[in-house]
Amino acid sequence: MRFIMDTDVPVPTRDGIALASNIWRPADERPAPVLLLRTPYGKDDVASYGGNRPNLFALLAAGYAVVIQCCRGTARSGGVHVPHETEAADSADTIGWLREQPWCDGNIGGFGASYQGAVQWQSAELLQAIAPTFATADFYRAPWYSPGGAMSLHTVLTWITANAAGEAMKAGAVGDLPEIMRQQFDALPTRDHPVLAKHFPWLDTVFAHPDRDQYWQQLAAAAKAPALSVGGWYDVFIDETVRGHNERLVIGPWTHLSTDYRGANLTEAHLRFFDQWLRGKPDDSAPVRIFVMGIDQWRDEPAWPLPDTRRMDYFLGDGTLSGTTLAEGSLTYRYDPLDPVPTLGGNTLAADAGPRDQRPVEARDDVLSFTGPALADPLEVTGHVSLTLFVSSSAVDTDFMGKLVDVHPDGAAVNLCEGMLRARYRNSLSTPELLAPDRVYELTLDLSVTSNVFLPGHRIRLDVTSSNFPRYDRSPNTGGVVAAAGKDDVVVAENTVYFGAARPSRLTLPVIDRGPAG
């Protein structure tokens, strides 16, 4: 397939800003369906094209026109970049412009990962189909905050540090770069990042909106389009990937920075998907493809959640997990915001994200571990994991953190999925309510999703604590503005987890039982 490439094509917007775009179109110049990728990472950086998720040249060989555009205020586009705030309007203007071009047949789809995927959700009502990889339609729930209301501090500061460094270089403020890199996670108050805010002032906006208020609500994408949603079990966006799923879903054993997508056939999946929605070609492949950890196998499924899911409760006891309620009791630990439990693997933007042995953090006094017996038979857990806790706290606000762990016969404790609940958001992310100290509350934590077979000899473990830093910011336990709390503005919380028939704290797992084949 021969194609024509035009670089730095200025696409006009309603306020006169030009968005720089690279355009590949079939050389025969017949109208073709268009695939659009809008990116803040630079249209000329081939790494931002998605690699093999999907392969750009495979899309061109299939006869699609492809447009890669710099978002407003980034790389070669004009204007000022304020994340998310102008993407809906700029996407609409770009899509309208594309439909006026003689080489566009009027059918337009979107693709791309991370921020590029979020942009697709914001323009979904104008596109025939979208293929967001590692992305979200609700920017509060991911990546800036979380389904439980705690700030995703590692993601916020990692992403904004990279962008602030780019802005500093463009401004010639090279002397600021060492300070930008030093200003990472340990600052208290949490919002005390003046150099980051100087070069990327949107950081202050994130700190100014800790609740899911009108700012986040009006940014959230409500429109739907047929979507090929691609996620990773250890990606920061996985909760929103499955929450936004409506047509086709692929989930691999990936982190946000993974580069190995063997077995997923993502380029082929994109082509089948776009051929269906932009060219009217039927696609009879399975709508869901997942990687099952533990047995390390790809598997096709008819729907998500899996139709044969059986939800099973595992009740907490004195350090144990059991299929039946155990004797009444409680366990108490001290959560000190100045000595938080460190993040070890999991769903972050870091290079060491993913599965890691949790024994170093489980050895701490402020981590409670509840472990089941060694399994005689394999047990598959695939789907949404939840945790019900009966708790009290000496503080008016604190966090509760749950983590599902696969304990191997040699003792290695490998994390699978996790979730945090800031107690003030137990009833609503937009309307916080403080706790009455020492009163017992029933809380429900969303521990995200996973797919794993616990093999014979392995044990199921649940870790409970009140911090996971810097994956999440630290609750100061005072009920005040979390980001404004300094070292002298925090209190130590005595947090208690109750169990037994009257207060049945329990881990609820989505179990799949298909016999020996798994």
C-alpha positions as a printed Julia matrix, in Angstrom:
518×3 Matrix{Float64}:
   0.0     0.0    0.0
   1.41    3.37  -1.04
   0.43    6.45   0.95
   0.92   10.2    1.02
   2.23   11.85   4.19
   1.66   15.52   5.04
   3.39   16.96   8.13
   2.55   19.96  10.29
  -0.9    20.4    8.78
  -2.61   23.17  10.82
  -6.12   22.18  11.87
  -8.11   25.26  12.94
 -10.18   25.44  16.13
 -13.11   27.68  17.01
 -10.91   30.17  18.9
  -8.29   30.42  16.16
  -5.66   28.1   17.65
  -4.02   25.78  15.08
  -3.41   22.15  16.05
  -0.4    20.63  14.28
  -1.17   17.31  12.61
   0.58   14.63  10.6
  -1.61   12.96   7.99
  -1.12    9.64   6.2
  -3.62    8.86   3.44
  -3.83    6.3    0.63
  -1.89    7.39  -2.46
  -4.84    6.71  -4.78
  -6.59    9.61  -2.95
  -9.9     7.81  -2.84
 -11.94    8.68   0.28
 -11.06    6.36   3.16
 -12.09    5.9    6.78
  -9.89    7.9    9.16
  -8.27    6.86  12.42
  -7.44    9.79  14.7
  -4.9     9.89  17.53
  -4.67   13.12  19.52
  -1.64   13.24  21.83
   0.07   15.58  24.31
   3.35   13.72  23.81
   4.29   15.0   20.37
   3.04   13.84  16.97
   6.62   13.36  15.73
   7.61   10.94  18.48
   7.1     7.49  17.0
   7.0     6.01  20.52
   3.69    7.8   21.08
   2.06    6.07  18.11
   1.36    2.96  20.14
   4.1     0.59  18.97
   2.26   -2.65  18.34
  -0.89   -1.55  20.15
  -1.73   -1.16  17.23
   0.96   -0.93  14.55
   0.55    2.29  12.56
   1.79    0.8    9.32
  -0.63   -2.13   9.56
  -3.47    0.4    9.75
  -2.13    2.15   6.64
  -1.68   -1.16   4.81
  -5.33   -1.93   5.53
  -6.35    1.23   3.66
  -7.07    3.58   6.53
  -6.04    7.22   6.62
  -4.31    8.03   9.91
  -4.07   11.44  11.58
  -1.75   12.12  14.53
  -2.32   15.5   16.17
  -0.58   17.42  18.96
  -3.03   18.49  21.65
  -3.39   22.19  22.32
  -0.31   23.73  23.91
   1.9    20.68  23.37
   4.81   20.12  20.98
   4.01   21.97  17.72
   0.42   23.05  18.44
  -0.49   26.54  19.59
  -2.26   27.59  22.76
  -1.85   26.56  26.39
  -2.22   22.97  27.56
  -4.63   22.56  30.47
  -5.23   18.81  30.81
  -8.69   17.65  29.73
 -10.33   21.09  29.78
 -10.31   21.86  26.03
 -10.08   18.35  24.62
 -13.79   17.9   23.92
 -14.02   21.14  21.93
 -10.7    20.64  20.13
 -11.65   17.07  19.22
 -15.0    18.25  17.88
 -13.31   20.91  15.73
 -10.78   18.41  14.44
 -13.42   15.79  13.6
 -15.52   18.42  11.82
 -12.49   19.49   9.8
 -11.65   15.89   8.89
 -15.15   15.24   7.55
 -14.7    18.16   5.16
 -11.54   16.7    3.6
 -11.91   14.97   0.22
  -9.8    12.01   1.39
 -12.13   11.27   4.34
 -15.19    9.12   3.62
 -16.96   10.45   6.74
 -16.21    7.45   8.98
 -13.83    8.32  11.81
 -12.52    6.27  14.72
 -10.11    7.03  17.53
  -7.19    5.11  19.0
  -4.31    5.61  21.42
  -3.23    4.95  24.99
  -3.39    6.72  28.35
  -4.13   10.45  27.85
  -4.71    9.66  24.16
  -7.43    7.23  25.25
  -9.03    9.71  27.64
  -9.32   12.19  24.76
 -11.29    9.57  22.81
 -13.86    9.24  25.58
 -14.31   13.03  25.6
 -15.19   12.95  21.88
 -17.04    9.62  21.84
 -20.36   11.08  20.72
 -18.76   12.3   17.46
 -16.87    9.12  16.56
 -18.15    5.88  15.04
 -15.84    3.83  17.28
 -13.02    4.29  19.77
 -10.16    2.06  20.92
  -8.85    3.46  24.23
  -5.88    1.6   25.7
  -5.07    2.09  29.42
  -7.58    4.93  29.69
 -10.52    6.43  31.57
 -13.69    8.41  31.01
 -13.81    9.69  34.62
 -10.69   11.64  35.51
 -11.42   11.75  39.25
 -11.74    7.99  39.64
  -8.56    7.52  37.57
  -5.88    8.59  37.35
  -5.84   11.71  39.54
  -7.83   10.4   42.5
  -9.38    6.95  42.93
 -12.67    5.06  43.39
 -12.16    5.4   47.16
 -11.34    9.12  47.15
  -7.61    9.0   48.0
  -5.36   10.97  45.67
  -3.26    8.81  43.31
  -0.21   10.77  44.42
   2.41    8.76  42.56
   0.57    9.15  39.26
  -0.15   12.85  39.8
   3.41   13.83  40.64
   5.1    11.49  38.15
   3.03   12.71  35.2
   3.14   16.37  36.16
   6.89   16.26  36.89
   7.49   15.0   33.35
   5.27   17.71  31.9
   6.72   20.44  34.12
  10.22   19.45  33.02
   9.15   19.81  29.41
   7.64   23.24  30.09
  10.81   24.32  31.93
  12.96   23.3   28.97
  10.71   25.19  26.54
  10.99   28.26  28.77
  14.78   27.92  28.98
  14.57   27.4   32.75
  17.12   24.58  32.74
  18.23   25.51  36.25
  14.8    24.48  37.55
  15.13   20.9   36.3
  17.11   19.46  39.24
  14.63   20.98  41.67
  11.7    19.65  39.65
  13.14   16.16  39.87
  13.76   16.5   43.62
  10.21   17.7   44.27
   8.56   14.34  44.34
   6.67   12.48  46.99
   7.85   13.31  50.51
   6.71   16.93  50.7
   4.38   17.93  53.52
   2.05   19.65  53.04
   1.42   17.37  50.07
   0.61   20.34  47.84
   3.94   22.05  48.59
   5.47   21.83  45.11
   6.08   25.45  44.02
   8.44   24.67  41.14
   6.08   22.05  39.69
   3.16   24.46  40.03
   5.18   27.25  38.39
   5.79   25.23  35.23
   2.56   23.22  35.25
  -0.02   25.2   37.26
  -2.76   22.62  36.69
  -1.2    20.79  39.65
  -2.81   23.35  41.94
  -6.17   22.62  40.3
  -5.86   18.93  41.16
  -5.08   19.72  44.81
  -7.93   22.26  44.94
 -10.58   19.63  44.11
 -10.17   16.64  46.48
 -13.88   15.74  46.22
 -15.55   14.54  43.03
 -17.14   17.97  42.69
 -18.54   19.87  39.73
 -15.07   20.38  38.25
 -14.52   16.63  37.85
 -18.16   15.88  37.06
 -18.27   18.24  34.09
 -15.03   16.77  32.71
 -16.28   13.18  32.92
 -17.38   11.77  29.57
 -21.01   10.68  29.52
 -21.3     9.89  25.81
 -20.81    6.34  24.59
 -19.44    4.9   21.39
 -18.6     1.3   20.53
 -15.28    0.78  22.3
 -12.41   -1.67  22.11
 -11.09   -1.25  25.64
  -7.57   -2.5   26.38
  -6.27   -2.74  29.94
  -3.7    -4.35  32.2
  -4.28   -6.07  35.53
  -1.57   -3.83  37.05
  -2.41   -0.63  35.17
  -3.48    2.52  37.03
  -6.58    2.71  34.79
  -7.83   -0.87  35.1
 -10.9    -0.02  37.21
 -12.09    2.51  34.64
 -11.14    0.27  31.71
 -13.62   -2.39  32.83
 -16.13    0.2   34.01
 -16.22    1.82  30.57
 -16.28   -1.48  28.66
 -19.26   -1.72  26.3
 -18.26   -3.69  23.21
 -14.87   -5.46  23.25
 -12.35   -5.91  26.02
  -8.74   -7.12  26.17
  -6.88   -7.37  29.51
  -3.31   -8.59  29.8
  -0.79   -9.04  32.66
   0.48   -5.54  32.01
   1.49   -2.42  33.89
   1.09    1.05  32.44
   4.63    0.97  31.08
   4.57   -2.55  29.63
   5.94   -3.0   26.12
   5.46   -6.74  25.53
   1.99   -7.47  24.14
   2.64  -10.92  22.7
  -0.4   -13.18  22.72
  -2.87  -10.3   22.7
  -2.89   -9.67  18.92
  -3.73   -6.01  19.55
  -3.11   -4.86  15.97
  -5.37   -7.58  14.61
  -8.0    -6.76  17.25
  -7.95   -3.08  16.25
  -8.31   -3.9   12.56
 -11.25   -6.27  13.13
 -12.91   -3.72  15.38
 -12.52   -0.75  13.02
 -13.47   -2.85  10.0
 -16.72   -3.69  11.79
 -17.67   -0.17  12.82
 -16.15    1.93  10.03
 -16.59   -0.48   7.1
 -19.52   -2.65   8.14
 -17.62   -5.96   8.14
 -18.98   -8.45  10.7
 -16.62   -9.61  13.46
 -17.51  -12.96  15.0
 -14.5   -13.17  17.34
 -15.0   -13.4   21.1
 -15.84  -10.01  22.64
 -13.56  -10.53  25.66
  -9.95  -11.75  25.79
  -8.16  -12.01  29.13
  -4.85  -13.29  30.45
  -5.32  -15.64  33.39
  -2.39  -15.38  35.78
  -1.23  -18.33  37.83
  -1.67  -20.61  34.82
  -0.4   -17.86  32.46
  -2.87  -18.48  29.65
  -4.84  -16.24  27.29
  -8.52  -17.07  27.15
 -11.51  -15.88  25.13
 -14.78  -15.18  26.98
 -18.36  -14.32  25.94
 -18.85  -11.36  28.3
 -17.48   -9.34  31.21
 -18.05  -10.02  34.05
 -17.81  -13.71  33.19
 -21.35  -15.16  33.09
 -20.51  -18.15  35.3
 -19.06  -16.05  38.12
 -19.91  -17.28  41.63
 -19.22  -14.81  44.42
 -17.76  -16.44  47.52
 -17.21  -14.9   50.95
 -14.05  -15.51  52.96
 -14.52  -14.33  56.54
 -11.8   -12.62  58.55
 -10.68  -14.14  61.83
  -7.71  -13.68  64.12
  -5.18  -13.66  61.26
  -7.18  -16.19  59.27
  -9.58  -16.42  56.33
 -12.36  -19.0   56.34
 -15.47  -19.94  54.39
 -17.5   -19.65  57.61
 -17.71  -16.9   60.21
 -15.21  -17.22  63.02
 -15.19  -16.35  66.71
 -15.88  -12.76  67.71
 -12.79  -10.64  67.96
 -10.87   -7.62  66.78
  -7.38   -6.51  65.82
  -6.01   -2.99  66.31
  -3.06   -1.23  64.69
  -1.6     2.27  64.79
  -1.51    4.3   61.58
   1.08    7.08  61.7
   0.92    9.4   58.65
   4.62   10.21  59.16
   5.53    6.53  58.87
   3.25    5.18  56.11
   3.34    1.69  54.64
   5.5     1.95  51.51
   4.16    1.04  48.09
   5.61   -2.22  46.81
   4.64   -2.95  43.2
   0.97   -2.75  42.28
  -0.81   -0.28  40.03
   1.51    2.7   39.64
   3.33    4.51  36.83
   6.68    3.32  38.2
   9.06    0.96  36.46
   8.72   -1.47  39.4
   4.91   -1.66  39.16
   3.23   -5.04  38.97
   3.54   -8.24  41.02
   6.04   -8.05  43.89
   6.71  -10.08  47.04
   4.81   -8.29  49.81
   6.61   -9.87  52.78
   8.68   -6.73  53.53
   5.53   -4.65  54.13
   3.59   -7.5   55.74
   6.27   -7.62  58.46
   5.22   -4.17  59.69
   3.13   -3.76  62.85
   0.62   -1.56  61.0
  -0.3    -4.25  58.45
  -2.85   -6.94  59.34
  -2.63  -10.17  57.34
  -5.46  -12.69  57.13
  -4.44  -15.98  55.5
  -6.45  -19.01  54.42
  -5.33  -22.66  54.5
  -3.25  -24.24  51.76
  -5.48  -25.15  48.81
  -5.89  -28.78  47.8
  -7.3   -27.85  44.37
  -6.78  -24.91  42.01
  -9.1   -21.95  42.59
  -9.73  -19.42  39.83
 -10.57  -15.85  40.82
 -11.57  -13.69  37.83
 -13.53  -10.45  38.16
 -14.35   -7.76  40.68
 -12.99   -8.21  44.22
 -14.6    -6.48  47.19
 -13.94   -6.21  50.91
 -16.46   -5.56  53.68
 -14.88   -4.31  56.9
 -16.4    -3.53  60.28
 -14.05   -0.91  61.68
 -13.62    1.86  64.19
 -11.02    4.59  64.5
  -9.85    6.98  67.17
  -9.72    9.62  64.41
 -12.46   11.56  62.63
 -11.07   10.5   59.25
  -8.62    7.84  58.16
  -7.96    5.44  55.3
  -8.49    1.71  54.98
  -6.53   -0.28  52.44
  -7.11   -3.87  51.28
  -4.83   -6.03  49.14
  -5.46   -9.51  47.71
  -2.32  -11.65  47.82
  -1.37  -15.08  46.42
   0.89  -16.83  48.92
   3.18  -19.38  47.23
   4.4   -22.59  48.9
   7.84  -21.02  49.43
   6.25  -18.13  51.34
   6.41  -15.51  48.59
   3.37  -13.24  48.9
   2.49  -11.83  45.48
   0.02   -8.96  45.19
  -2.9    -9.32  42.76
  -5.19   -6.3   43.25
  -5.88   -3.62  45.83
  -8.12   -0.74  46.8
  -8.24    2.19  49.22
 -11.19    3.92  50.9
 -10.84    7.33  52.54
 -13.43    7.04  55.29
 -14.93   10.49  54.67
 -16.02    9.2   51.22
 -17.68    6.0   52.48
 -21.12    7.18  51.3
 -20.25    9.6   48.49
 -17.18   10.83  46.61
 -18.75   14.28  46.3
 -20.15   14.72  49.82
 -17.62   13.84  52.54
 -18.77   12.82  56.03
 -16.43   12.56  59.0
 -16.39    9.64  61.43
 -17.51    9.62  65.03
 -14.4     8.43  66.9
 -14.6     4.85  68.24
 -17.98    4.19  66.61
 -18.13    0.96  64.57
 -18.87    1.39  60.85
 -19.46   -1.09  58.06
 -17.35   -0.09  55.06
 -17.18   -1.56  51.56
 -13.88   -1.33  49.7
 -13.52   -1.89  45.97
 -10.34   -3.94  45.57
 -10.37   -3.66  41.77
 -10.2    -6.63  39.39
  -7.91   -9.54  38.67
  -7.72  -12.94  37.01
  -5.59  -15.51  38.79
  -5.6   -19.23  39.51
  -4.47  -20.0   43.05
  -2.65  -23.28  42.48
  -2.63  -26.28  44.86
  -0.48  -25.55  47.87
  -1.02  -21.79  47.54
  -2.97  -19.75  50.07
  -5.3   -16.75  49.78
  -4.23  -13.76  51.84
  -5.78  -10.39  52.56
  -3.64   -7.52  53.84
  -5.39   -4.64  55.63
  -3.74   -1.37  56.6
  -4.28    2.39  56.31
  -1.63    3.57  53.85
   0.1     2.7   50.6
   2.54    5.54  49.98
   3.23    7.07  47.5
   0.67    5.12  45.45
  -1.89    7.12  47.44
  -1.48   10.29  49.47
  -1.47   10.01  53.26
  -4.53   10.79  55.34
  -3.54   13.1   58.22
  -6.48   11.63  60.22
  -7.74   15.09  61.2
 -10.67   15.56  58.81
  -9.13   18.72  57.37
  -7.8    19.46  53.89
  -5.51   16.51  53.26
  -3.15   18.31  50.87
  -2.7    21.21  53.32
  -1.6    19.14  56.33
   2.0    19.68  57.44
   4.07   17.51  59.78
   2.55   19.24  62.81
  -1.0    18.81  61.49
  -1.28   15.03  61.64
  -2.42   12.65  64.37
  -1.82    8.95  64.87
  -4.97    6.86  64.47
  -5.8     3.7   66.4
  -7.73    1.67  63.83
  -9.59   -1.53  64.7
 -10.96   -4.29  62.44
 -13.76   -6.41  63.92
 -14.84   -9.92  62.9
 -17.24  -12.68  63.9
 -20.94  -13.43  63.38
 -22.15  -10.05  64.64
 -19.59   -8.1   62.61
 -18.75  -10.35  59.64
 -15.8    -8.64  57.97
 -15.26  -10.55  54.75
 -13.38  -10.73  51.48
 -15.67  -11.46  48.51
 -14.05  -13.2   45.54
 -15.43  -13.86  42.03
 -14.81  -17.59  41.64
 -14.9   -19.46  38.31
 -15.35  -23.21  38.58
 -15.01  -25.05  35.27
 -13.43  -28.24  36.49
  -9.84  -29.39  35.96
  -9.36  -27.35  32.76
  -9.69  -24.11  34.71
